[in-house]
Amino acid sequence: MVSLEEEISAGEQALGNLDYDKAYAHFDKATKLKADDPTAWFGKAESALGVPKIEADQIVGFYKKAIELEPENPQFKEALGSLLMDMGRFNDAEQQYNQAAVADPENAGYYWLGFAVDYASKAPVVMEKFLDDKTRDMISMKSLDYALKALKLSRDDAKRLLQ
């Protein structure tokens, strides 16, 4: 019988080789061997991203299970935030990026900048039908606020520096 560690290792190796189906199979077995292993659930979520037959909402559930088991892991929260961003669930994504920043304050700027860039690039695509000047400005302001937060700059300091 294959151990949990062997399944996770095989899954990580397959994931590294971009063999998502094989990786998913290994991580799925790992979650069945030990249902309370956060690494197995995270690996299952990460590998599922490359398996077209697995629905995004199901992958969200895998990430949430990993977070439930290891709530202070910022990598889990950031990964879920990124998926939620891709799904157009911007408020939920923002919450995950902020939680990652709280869990890892030394790297908070990294998470906030990630949110700023992702939101600026993905929100206009998702909101295309409603994208007027006011909505475009709202997206830009929110992205800019997060970028400034990441840089530890106030709006006034940014204005002063740009003059």
N, C-alpha and C positions, 0 to 999 in steps of 0.2 A: 504494500500500500504506500502511496506517495504521501509525504508529509505536507503540512501547511506551508512550511518554508520552501520546500521544493516546488510546490505549485506557484507560489508567489514569485520565486526566482525565475521559473520557466516563463511565467506571464510577463515579467519585466523584460526578459530577454526577447521574447516575441514582440513585445511592444516596441522595444528598441530597434527591432528589425522591420517595424511597421507592418507586421503580420497581425492585424487587429483581430481577425477571427480566432486565430490560435491563442492570442493573448487573452481574449475574452473567455475562451473555454477554460483556460488555466485559472483565471481569477474567479470565474463562476464556481469552479470546483473548490477553490480556496474558501469562498464565502459559505459553501456547504459544509466544508470541514470544520470551520470555526466562524460561526455567524457573527461573532462580536469582534472580529479583527478589522480595524479601520483601514489598514493598508490593502487588504483584500478588496474591500468595497470601493476604495479610491481607484485601485487598479482596474476593477470591473467597470467603473464609470469612464475612466480614461480610455480604455480599450474599446468600450461601446461606442465612443465617438466616431470610430472608424468602421462600424458595422451598420450599414444602411438600414437593415431591417429593424433595428432597435430604435424606438421612438424617443424623442428628446425628453418628454416628460418622465419616461422610465429612467433615463440617465440622470435626470434631476433627483429622482428617488435614490439612486445609488450614491450620489454625492451627499445627499442629506443623511443617509445612513452612516457614511464615513464621518460626517460632522457630528452626528449624534454620539458616535462612539469616541471621538476625539475632538471635542468642541473648541479647543484652543489652537488647532492646527490652521495657520493662515493659508497654507497652500491649498487645502481643501476648499476653504471659503473663496479664495481667489478663482480657483478653477470653476466652482459653481457660478460665481459671478460672471465669469467669461461666457459660460454656456447660456445663462439667463440673458446676457446682453445679446448674444447671437439670436436668441428666441424673441427679442424685442420686449422682454420683460424688464424694462429699464429701472423701475423703482426697486424691484427685488434684487437686481444686479448691484445697484448702488448700495443697498443694505449689506450685501455680502462683501463688497470691496471695503466698506467702512468697518465691518466686523474683522476683516483680515488686518486692517490697519490697527485696530485696537488690540488684537491678539499679538501683533508684532510691531510695537511702536517704533523700534529702531529702523524699520523699513517702511513705515507708514507712507512716506512720500512716494515710494515705488507703487503702492497699491492705488493711491489717489491719482497719480499720473497715468497709470494704466486705465483707470476708469475714465479720466478726461479724454484720452486719445481714443479709446474704444467708443465712448459715447459720441464724440464729435464725428467719428467716421460711420457709425452704424445707425444712430438715431435718424439722420436725414433719409437714409435708405428705407427704413421701416415706416417712417412718417411721410413718405413721399406724397401720398394723396392729400395730406393736410399741410404740406410744406409751403407756407407763405413766409413773408419777411419776418413777421412776428415770431413764428415758430422757429425759424432759422436763428433768429437772435436769441431766443430762449435756450436753444441747444448750445449755441456758442457761449453764452453767459455761464451756463452750468459747467461746461467743459473748462472754461477759463477759470472759474472759481476753484475747481479741483486742481488745475495746474498750478495756480497761485498757492493753494494750500500745500501742495507737494513741495513747492519751492520755499515755503514759509515766508511768503510775501503778502502784504495787504494790498488791496486795490490801489490805495494811495501811494504806497512804495513802488508799485509797478508803474503807475502813471509818472511818478517822478523819474524813475529810471529810463523810461521811454522818451522823455522830453529832451 
